[in-house]
Amino acid sequence: QVQLVESGGGLVQPGESLRLSCSYSGSMFTINAMGWYRQAPGKERELVAVIGSGGTTNIGDSVKGRFTVSGDMNSVYLQMNSLKPEDTAVYYCNLLGYTDGREIGDYWGQGTQVTVSS
């Protein structure tokens, strides 16, 4: 069983920073990527930033230059700088890999709220 535990969300003012953390526990055979997605009210879930097992990253266009992702496939972190009100959303940790049974596993955390408001 895979568990993803997120932390670090909260309420900040525009221009401030936050750091989200996500820790994995479980028995995956391999982990290919970990990352972050977000969903604002009335909107679809969107990619924020993902890091692959080789260290390559994929950053969403709306956060390029402001957010960075790091991690080691046991934990993943999202450093969010210069936050804007439009960054307000529930942020979800995601893990993609293969289970012990060699099946594709796509897992989500419970989500953490980030609110940017003055």
C-alpha positions, 0 to 999 in steps of 0.5 A: 500500500502506498501512502503520500503525506503532504505538508506545508500549505497555508495562507500567505500574502502575494509575493511571499513564499511557501515550501510544500513537502510530500513523503512516500511510504509503501512498497513500490517496485520502482518510482518513475516520477513524483510531483505536484498538481493543483486544482482551484475551485471550478477548474480542472486539475493541472500540472505544477511541477514533476521530477523524474527518477533521473532528475529531469523536471517538468514545470507548468507554464503558469509557474515557470520562473517562480516554482521549483521542484526537487526530490529523491523519489522518497520525498518531493518538495515544491518551493513556491516563490513570488506567490500570486492570488491565482496560485490559490488551490489545493495542491496534490502530491502525485507518485507514478511508478510500478508496484511490486506486482509490476503494474503501473501505479498512479497515486495521490496525496490527500491535498494541501490548501494554499491560499494567497491573499492580502 
